[in-house]
Amino acid sequence: MDSLTQYIRLYDEHAATICSHAPEALNRLRPHALARLAAARFPRKGDESYPAISIDELFAPDFGLNINRMAMPVDMTATMHCGVPNISTLLGVVVGDTFRPSTSLERNMPEGVTFCSLARAAEIHPEIIEKYYGRLASGRNAAADLNTLLAQDGVFIHIAAGTVVDRPLQLINIFNSTAPFMASRRVLVVVEQGADARMLVCDHTQERNVPCLSNQAVEVFIGENARFDWYDLEESSDDTSRVSQLFVDQQAHSRFSLNGTTLMAGRTRNNYFIDHSGPSCSTRLTGMAVGMADQVVDNFTCVGHHFPECKSEQIFKYILDDNSQGSFYGTVIVDEAARFTDARQTNRNILASADARMYTRPRLEINCDEVKCSHGATVGQLDANALFYMRSRGIPEAEAKMMLMQAFMSDVIDTVEIDALRTRLHQLVERRLSGEAARCADCKI
């Protein structure tokens, strides 16, 4: 029995319980997801765009699921700094797969902002849930369909038209299970016309040496002339795996920016699907990973240019040491109607050991002549001449290597437009490169 079959059987056995704890808006999509999964399989290592990781193996262990919605203990009255000082956020927490709003969030919710559970949103904004939930994730791949099949709740963020949110929203995902556990995390974000918001998402694991798997699907809708930034920071554990899907639909003249950072994790697969559904959209995708030990970090991007005069930029960088592996598979699709597209894609990688491995394949699919597109990838080691120069000036070799690797990551970190977060990322990368587990030591729950 493959790993997908075991979850289909689990759903068949517990369908009534799963549906009884979920709103109708989530339940109505389950039969369609189940039908697609019956004819699907999880990708395996060696499949197209999966050179370093097997999704089938990630789901193979016998993980527990919180089907009965048991409350997981967490002290929400305690402070949570999440390693980012001097930053004031509107904070929500997901414990396992259950959303918990902080007291400050409920007290300080700005006008025009809704930040709550999907179950609550189905009560207060049923028309929005009905219109948007599942539109982008349904049928994209087996992991997304499995999320739709098993998700019983999730996170809902709505920014009303014209609302400018002056503080970042923050979502902290936490595993605190003492037994192997899988969480089906679902997020729906709707940023209406002319709105402006930023989102910081942090992944942490409290219990070390406990296998956990996050199967996450995020759907983001960005209206005309709206802007939305998504900052994603993964600092979990060696025994935590993550399959994360981010689906973004951009309307005319909208702007979307992503910064995805993987510092501490076991095996990670991030899928980013961005579609331009109107002219003059702007997209910037940046990401970085520091891999050590047997860590695997796999990023897949697909940006679809479907209308004229849209821009996209992708910059992904990896530093891989020990036996770690990385993969970047990036695709830019330019439709025949997408004249005057400006698309750039770059992947740069440093292998700090002889046993580290990097797989990279940037790809352009251009069906229009009037475009400006470029892509490139490099895999190498630290600049020997620069290292020799620094050592000749009295800088110890270890310190010189650290400085060069920090400089290598700087242009990715500097795309972060939250000052405190940008400063903190520089510190976390330095700690990780020095061999520390760059986890959130300041998190108090």
KOLDREN-281484 format. One record per residue (C-alpha): x, y, z. Coordinates in Angstrom, 3 decimals. Layout:
BEGIN
((X, Y, Z))
...
# end
This chain:
BEGIN
((0.000, 0.000, 0.000))
((1.468, 3.377, -0.998))
((1.377, 6.347, 1.365))
((-1.527, 8.076, -0.407))
((-3.740, 5.009, -0.206))
((-3.416, 4.874, 3.573))
((-4.857, 8.392, 3.884))
((-7.674, 7.672, 1.459))
((-8.607, 4.643, 3.563))
((-8.360, 6.687, 6.721))
((-10.767, 9.228, 5.274))
((-13.196, 6.511, 4.171))
((-13.227, 5.146, 7.728))
((-13.644, 8.521, 9.451))
((-15.437, 10.682, 6.873))
((-18.439, 11.322, 9.121))
((-16.245, 12.486, 12.015))
((-14.053, 14.660, 9.777))
((-17.070, 16.380, 8.223))
((-18.874, 16.833, 11.536))
((-16.057, 19.044, 12.822))
((-15.810, 21.237, 9.707))
((-17.969, 23.923, 8.059))
((-19.990, 23.045, 4.964))
((-17.780, 25.236, 2.764))
((-14.884, 22.832, 3.405))
((-16.993, 19.680, 3.224))
((-18.470, 20.398, -0.191))
((-15.064, 20.044, -1.886))
((-14.099, 16.731, -0.276))
((-15.907, 14.404, -2.756))
((-14.166, 16.093, -5.695))
((-10.762, 15.833, -4.000))
((-11.393, 12.174, -3.155))
((-12.272, 11.356, -6.773))
((-9.061, 12.953, -8.044))
((-6.914, 11.230, -5.416))
((-8.294, 7.819, -6.368))
((-6.499, 8.143, -9.715))
((-3.371, 9.931, -8.413))
((-0.106, 9.141, -6.676))
((2.447, 11.170, -4.786))
((5.596, 12.133, -6.733))
((8.713, 10.106, -6.047))
((12.367, 11.054, -6.210))
((13.451, 11.112, -9.826))
((10.087, 12.225, -11.193))
((9.924, 15.413, -13.240))
((10.847, 18.393, -10.994))
((11.551, 16.058, -8.029))
((15.291, 15.310, -8.280))
((16.020, 15.510, -4.550))
((12.897, 14.573, -2.621))
((10.128, 11.962, -2.591))
((6.724, 13.223, -1.511))
((5.589, 9.608, -1.237))
((8.277, 8.934, 1.370))
((7.401, 12.064, 3.344))
((3.822, 10.845, 3.833))
((4.757, 7.188, 4.371))
((5.207, 7.148, 8.186))
((2.183, 6.346, 10.319))
((1.425, 9.894, 11.461))
((-1.391, 10.675, 13.852))
((-4.111, 13.150, 12.849))
((-6.266, 15.269, 15.118))
((-9.553, 14.097, 13.583))
((-11.545, 14.568, 16.790))
((-10.245, 18.143, 17.203))
((-8.749, 17.540, 20.634))
((-7.425, 20.715, 22.202))
((-3.638, 20.753, 22.319))
((-2.306, 22.453, 25.458))
((-0.810, 25.893, 24.910))
((-0.644, 28.938, 27.169))
((-1.887, 31.769, 24.999))
((-1.528, 34.316, 27.810))
((2.258, 34.030, 27.752))
((4.268, 36.398, 25.602))
((5.641, 35.259, 22.268))
((8.517, 37.145, 20.699))
((9.398, 34.652, 17.969))
((12.944, 35.875, 17.750))
((12.047, 39.141, 15.995))
((12.519, 42.005, 18.465))
((11.205, 45.525, 18.001))
((8.373, 44.482, 15.751))
((4.699, 44.925, 16.537))
((2.453, 42.451, 14.758))
((-1.151, 41.290, 14.675))
((-0.479, 37.772, 15.928))
((-2.294, 34.483, 15.431))
((-1.020, 30.989, 16.250))
((-1.676, 27.590, 14.713))
((-1.031, 24.780, 17.203))
((-0.809, 21.610, 15.141))
((-3.619, 22.425, 12.724))
((-5.820, 24.536, 15.017))
((-5.924, 28.342, 14.873))
((-5.657, 30.249, 18.155))
((-6.005, 34.041, 18.056))
((-3.869, 35.943, 20.524))
((-5.526, 38.259, 23.032))
((-3.809, 41.244, 21.427))
((-5.115, 40.254, 17.990))
((-8.730, 40.230, 19.117))
((-8.258, 43.479, 21.036))
((-6.375, 45.395, 18.332))
((-7.946, 44.161, 15.097))
((-7.884, 47.156, 12.711))
((-10.978, 48.250, 10.850))
((-11.206, 46.488, 7.511))
((-9.162, 43.456, 8.660))
((-10.470, 39.978, 9.468))
((-7.988, 37.469, 10.881))
((-9.688, 34.364, 12.251))
((-10.307, 30.654, 11.744))
((-11.958, 29.382, 8.560))
((-14.806, 27.991, 10.685))
((-15.470, 31.444, 12.125))
((-15.158, 33.043, 8.679))
((-17.774, 30.631, 7.312))
((-20.182, 32.158, 9.840))
((-19.412, 35.864, 9.407))
((-18.301, 35.948, 5.739))
((-19.937, 32.921, 4.068))
((-20.080, 34.669, 0.694))
((-16.286, 35.187, 0.643))
((-15.540, 31.600, 1.635))
((-17.990, 30.315, -0.960))
((-16.426, 32.449, -3.669))
((-12.729, 31.803, -3.016))
((-12.091, 28.641, -0.999))
((-10.568, 25.912, -3.145))
((-10.481, 27.900, -6.381))
((-6.702, 27.845, -6.721))
((-5.650, 24.665, -4.907))
((-8.191, 22.175, -6.216))
((-6.720, 19.714, -8.702))
((-3.200, 21.189, -8.750))
((-1.468, 18.135, -7.268))
((-2.023, 15.204, -4.922))
((-0.702, 16.945, -1.790))
((-3.051, 19.902, -2.299))
((-6.007, 17.594, -2.888))
((-5.130, 15.599, 0.231))
((-5.121, 18.855, 2.184))
((-8.601, 19.630, 0.836))
((-9.754, 16.120, 1.765))
((-8.506, 16.222, 5.368))
((-8.540, 19.896, 6.432))
((-11.177, 20.546, 9.095))
((-10.389, 24.196, 9.745))
((-7.758, 26.739, 8.846))
((-6.851, 30.418, 8.824))
((-8.775, 33.202, 7.108))
((-7.376, 36.666, 6.358))
((-9.439, 39.323, 4.631))
((-8.259, 42.856, 3.894))
((-11.162, 45.050, 2.791))
((-10.921, 47.301, -0.267))
((-8.719, 50.348, 0.249))
((-7.449, 49.212, 3.678))
((-3.794, 49.869, 4.416))
((-2.602, 47.743, 7.341))
((0.205, 49.581, 9.087))
((1.372, 46.601, 11.161))
((2.373, 43.221, 9.738))
((0.120, 40.269, 10.348))
((1.963, 37.311, 11.852))
((1.090, 33.622, 11.863))
((3.162, 31.212, 13.964))
((2.799, 27.514, 13.122))
((3.766, 25.256, 16.022))
((4.204, 21.532, 16.422))
((4.128, 20.482, 20.082))
((3.069, 16.843, 19.764))
((4.833, 14.142, 21.750))
((3.925, 11.491, 19.144))
((4.337, 11.468, 15.336))
((1.794, 13.922, 13.957))
((0.611, 15.310, 10.605))
((-1.124, 18.669, 10.316))
((-3.297, 19.645, 7.341))
((-2.855, 23.413, 7.461))
((-5.060, 25.562, 5.252))
((-4.879, 29.331, 4.750))
((-7.139, 31.597, 2.668))
((-6.065, 35.213, 2.068))
((-8.229, 37.747, 0.211))
((-6.715, 41.211, -0.346))
((-9.319, 43.374, -2.035))
((-8.898, 46.218, -4.508))
((-6.445, 48.918, -3.435))
((-5.573, 47.225, -0.117))
((-2.041, 46.878, 1.253))
((-0.810, 44.310, 3.800))
((2.221, 42.299, 4.869))
((2.286, 38.805, 6.375))
((5.019, 37.068, 8.394))
((4.718, 33.271, 8.790))
((7.041, 31.321, 11.108))
((7.247, 27.525, 11.454))
((8.557, 26.053, 14.725))
((8.731, 22.646, 16.396))
((8.847, 22.530, 20.190))
((9.300, 18.791, 20.783))
((12.587, 17.641, 19.312))
((13.084, 14.082, 18.017))
((9.362, 13.670, 17.252))
((8.547, 13.159, 13.540))
((6.044, 15.730, 12.287))
((4.721, 16.605, 8.843))
((3.060, 19.827, 7.752))
((0.920, 19.559, 4.624))
((0.032, 23.178, 3.942))
((-2.038, 24.820, 1.219))
((-2.272, 28.613, 1.004))
((-4.572, 30.417, -1.445))
((-3.976, 34.155, -1.961))
((-6.202, 36.445, -4.020))
((-4.865, 39.954, -4.682))
((-7.304, 42.491, -6.149))
((-6.679, 45.313, -8.601))
((-4.069, 47.860, -7.478))
((-3.541, 45.908, -4.267))
((-0.258, 44.915, -2.664))
((0.578, 41.899, -0.509))
((3.930, 40.726, 0.898))
((4.455, 37.199, 2.244))
((7.487, 36.467, 4.451))
((7.980, 32.788, 5.270))
((10.555, 31.644, 7.856))
((11.106, 27.943, 8.580))
((12.988, 27.099, 11.782))
((11.661, 23.717, 12.816))
((13.700, 20.569, 13.548))
((15.577, 17.758, 11.843))
((12.552, 15.504, 12.345))
((10.029, 17.922, 10.843))
((9.066, 17.692, 7.182))
((7.032, 20.210, 5.245))
((5.098, 20.183, 1.997))
((3.900, 23.733, 1.418))
((1.853, 25.032, -1.499))
((1.352, 28.730, -2.159))
((-1.167, 29.639, -4.867))
((-1.472, 33.316, -5.819))
((-3.908, 34.995, -8.199))
((-3.048, 38.605, -9.093))
((-5.470, 41.033, -10.676))
((-4.503, 44.061, -12.799))
((-1.814, 46.422, -11.455))
((-1.343, 44.348, -8.293))
((1.978, 43.654, -6.563))
((3.066, 40.510, -4.772))
((6.351, 39.870, -2.999))
((7.586, 36.637, -1.418))
((10.633, 36.012, 0.733))
((10.987, 32.360, 1.741))
((13.755, 31.330, 4.147))
((14.589, 27.779, 5.236))
((17.159, 27.639, 8.014))
((16.370, 24.655, 10.209))
((14.273, 21.731, 8.963))
((14.381, 18.102, 7.951))
((12.944, 17.787, 4.453))
((11.136, 20.672, 2.783))
((9.245, 21.014, -0.484))
((7.861, 24.459, -1.337))
((5.640, 24.931, -4.398))
((4.911, 28.481, -5.541))
((2.257, 28.964, -8.227))
((1.684, 32.581, -9.309))
((-0.777, 33.627, -12.011))
((-1.181, 37.089, -13.504))
((-4.894, 37.489, -14.178))
((-4.693, 41.070, -15.417))
((-2.243, 43.492, -17.071))
((0.644, 45.318, -15.376))
((1.096, 42.907, -12.480))
((4.389, 42.812, -10.578))
((5.792, 39.730, -8.818))
((9.008, 39.272, -6.869))
((9.972, 35.847, -5.532))
((13.101, 35.550, -3.406))
((14.280, 32.633, -1.323))
((17.277, 31.292, 0.506))
((18.252, 28.093, 2.269))
((21.103, 27.022, 4.509))
((21.385, 23.239, 4.453))
((23.420, 21.140, 6.870))
((23.655, 17.495, 7.964))
((21.123, 15.486, 5.892))
((18.710, 18.365, 5.310))
((16.840, 18.571, 1.975))
((15.403, 21.854, 0.673))
((13.404, 21.772, -2.567))
((11.819, 24.880, -4.123))
((9.547, 24.821, -7.173))
((8.193, 27.973, -8.819))
((5.780, 28.553, -11.670))
((4.911, 32.109, -12.709))
((2.267, 32.437, -15.387))
((2.247, 35.644, -17.461))
((-1.172, 35.716, -19.122))
((-1.628, 39.469, -19.762))
((0.508, 42.287, -21.225))
((3.090, 44.423, -19.444))
((3.616, 42.227, -16.389))
((6.911, 41.825, -14.541))
((8.365, 39.023, -12.476))
((11.710, 38.559, -10.756))
((13.010, 35.410, -9.070))
((16.182, 35.143, -6.987))
((16.886, 31.944, -5.036))
((20.149, 31.179, -3.236))
((21.399, 28.113, -1.361))
((24.398, 27.347, 0.828))
((24.725, 23.582, 1.306))
((27.124, 21.812, 3.670))
((27.706, 18.259, 4.930))
((25.357, 15.788, 3.158))
((22.567, 18.264, 2.540))
((20.755, 18.513, -0.769))
((18.979, 21.339, -2.518))
((16.811, 21.706, -5.582))
((15.437, 24.620, -7.548))
((13.047, 24.015, -10.424))
((11.750, 27.331, -11.719))
((9.386, 27.946, -14.601))
((8.228, 31.147, -16.269))
((5.353, 30.783, -18.730))
((4.597, 33.635, -21.123))
((1.344, 33.308, -23.059))
((0.895, 34.537, -26.611))
((-1.170, 37.491, -25.381))
((1.383, 38.553, -22.737))
((3.230, 41.166, -24.803))
((5.941, 43.305, -23.194))
((6.531, 40.810, -20.402))
((9.669, 41.410, -18.330))
((10.710, 38.222, -16.533))
((14.005, 37.424, -14.821))
((15.021, 34.272, -12.996))
((18.254, 33.585, -11.103))
((19.501, 30.693, -8.989))
((22.917, 30.851, -7.283))
((24.354, 28.108, -5.086))
((27.413, 27.414, -2.956))
((28.493, 23.886, -2.048))
((30.517, 24.075, 1.163))
((31.396, 20.361, 1.214))
((32.256, 17.667, -1.309))
((29.189, 15.627, -0.326))
((26.574, 18.366, -0.701))
((24.379, 18.217, -3.810))
((22.412, 20.834, -5.738))
((19.951, 20.265, -8.586))
((18.884, 23.315, -10.564))
((16.757, 23.821, -13.645))
((15.517, 27.330, -14.481))
((13.139, 27.225, -17.415))
((11.412, 29.709, -19.746))
((8.369, 28.819, -21.828))
((7.821, 31.779, -24.146))
((4.978, 31.945, -26.639))
((5.288, 35.629, -27.525))
((8.000, 37.545, -29.393))
((7.675, 40.952, -27.733))
((9.181, 40.063, -24.368))
((12.304, 40.577, -22.286))
((13.178, 37.377, -20.419))
((16.335, 35.946, -18.883))
((17.352, 33.071, -16.653))
((20.532, 31.624, -15.220))
((21.962, 29.285, -12.612))
((25.368, 28.667, -11.050))
((26.706, 26.017, -8.686))
((30.152, 26.479, -7.193))
((32.281, 27.073, -4.144))
((33.435, 30.162, -2.314))
((35.581, 32.542, -4.329))
((39.134, 31.278, -3.742))
((40.702, 34.632, -4.669))
((38.490, 36.552, -2.253))
((39.213, 34.025, 0.480))
((42.973, 34.283, -0.146))
((42.803, 38.093, -0.085))
((40.954, 38.131, 3.248))
((43.349, 35.625, 4.816))
((46.316, 37.669, 3.603))
((44.855, 40.596, 5.571))
((44.940, 38.563, 8.788))
((41.337, 37.324, 8.847))
((41.132, 33.702, 10.083))
((39.885, 31.228, 7.487))
((36.673, 30.313, 9.350))
((35.772, 33.978, 9.838))
((36.582, 34.802, 6.211))
((34.337, 31.995, 4.967))
((31.541, 33.195, 7.241))
((31.820, 36.750, 5.913))
((31.746, 35.598, 2.295))
((28.705, 33.391, 2.858))
((26.862, 36.180, 4.655))
((27.622, 38.549, 1.801))
((26.372, 35.908, -0.645))
((22.932, 35.912, 1.023))
((22.674, 39.663, 1.547))
((20.761, 40.594, -1.605))
((18.008, 38.094, -0.754))
((17.716, 39.302, 2.844))
((17.721, 42.935, 1.746))
((14.489, 42.437, -0.218))
((12.699, 42.244, 3.153))
((10.965, 45.574, 3.736))
((10.307, 45.086, 7.470))
((13.392, 46.591, 9.095))
((13.383, 44.512, 12.292))
((12.819, 41.293, 10.370))
((15.612, 42.095, 7.914))
((18.034, 42.690, 10.799))
((16.921, 39.501, 12.514))
((17.397, 37.436, 9.352))
((20.996, 38.616, 9.086))
((21.522, 37.422, 12.673))
((19.773, 34.084, 12.153))
((21.745, 33.329, 8.985))
((24.986, 34.121, 10.807))
((24.031, 31.772, 13.645))
((23.060, 29.017, 11.252))
((26.249, 29.332, 9.224))
((28.252, 29.059, 12.447))
((26.614, 25.686, 13.049))
((23.945, 26.689, 15.559))
((20.373, 25.510, 15.230))
((18.910, 28.807, 14.136))
((15.639, 28.133, 15.870))
((13.544, 30.604, 17.732))
((15.169, 30.508, 21.143))
((13.116, 33.506, 22.270))
((9.732, 31.851, 21.626))
((7.866, 31.476, 24.903))
((4.556, 29.666, 24.958))
# end
